[in-house]
Amino acid sequence: MSSTTAAELAAQILAAMDSPEVQAKAEQALERSKALGFESDWDAVPEKLRAFRQAIFASAKVLPPGGSVETGVFRGGTSGPLILSNPPESFHIGIDPFGNAAQSYPELAEAYAQWKPVRRTLKRLTKLAQERDVTYLHYAMGSSRFAECDLLEVGQQVRVVHLDGDHREQAVIDELAYFRRKIQRPCLFVLDDHDSTYPGVETAMQKAGQGMAKVFHRLYDYPGFPTKLGFSAWVHCS
Ligand SMILES: C[S@@+](CC[C@H](N)C(=O)[O-])C[C@H]1O[C@@H](n2cnc3c(N)ncnc32)[C@H](O)[C@@H]1O
């Protein structure tokens, strides 16, 4: 594995996304997530969520076993599938200051600063993780605080990182720099909202994504939005 390059792993993950095994697991994860009531901002674009699930299950097939990290949890629409893609006795780390309007999206406080859905989401994710023998840890803080406090153990076996919190350039640079420094093994990074609505994601990638190999960068029509919205996936090798 150590001699396999990031570009080779990226190509393997892209190919594995279309394998019947990965597609079946991705569909099962959708059913389970729906049954548990998880929601995503992307529910209006099912093909985007399908590609997300296929990418994380493909990473589980191609990369060494390991757990997941997510910045930006909201209603659990992507945390649920991440937990489902993890092997037993691994972990899922969620990082989101949601409920706390000052630290979340202050301008969107109505949607993001409500404690009731936060409690409901955390309870559902805890239940799912327990069923799967996955250790679930939620950090109620912004990702910059998580990085400042250096809360990721060196040597944690992280297989996938999903960045879906603060999409401004400096925030994404800080996330990439921190997680890439701490994760010393091949790992899939998924960058949400990598599109013209959030140009900071692209500029952050240019500044802090050196050496990462692209798996894909996809854009979609989103109902009611004038421009295409999308996301990307990359392989980091330390
Ligand atoms: C778009 S939602 C996440 C959606 C979820 N990943 C999904 O697809 O279902 C964005 C979340 O990012 C959180 N957030 C905002 N700033 C953050 C930061 N600096 N670090 C971590 N999370 C943040 C918000 O509180 C919000 O819950």
The ligand as an ORCA input file, in Angstrom:
! r2SCAN-3c Opt
* xyz 0 1
  C     -24.518     22.564      5.409
  S     -24.627     22.120      7.072
  C     -23.955     20.511      7.129
  C     -24.813     19.541      6.402
  C     -24.467     18.083      6.531
  N     -23.054     17.824      6.297
  C     -25.299     17.342      5.506
  O     -24.957     17.325      4.304
  O     -26.349     16.837      5.898
  C     -23.383     23.098      7.737
  C     -23.148     22.959      9.247
  O     -21.852     23.549      9.468
  C     -21.842     24.047     10.772
  N     -20.709     24.954     10.902
  C     -20.643     26.283     10.668
  N     -19.411     26.754     10.908
  C     -18.665     25.684     11.310
  C     -17.312     25.509     11.692
  N     -16.472     26.544     11.748
  N     -16.886     24.282     12.045
  C     -17.730     23.221     12.013
  N     -19.030     23.320     11.646
  C     -19.485     24.524     11.301
  C     -23.215     24.697     10.919
  O     -23.552     24.831     12.302
  C     -24.096     23.698     10.154
  O     -24.714     22.782     11.047
*
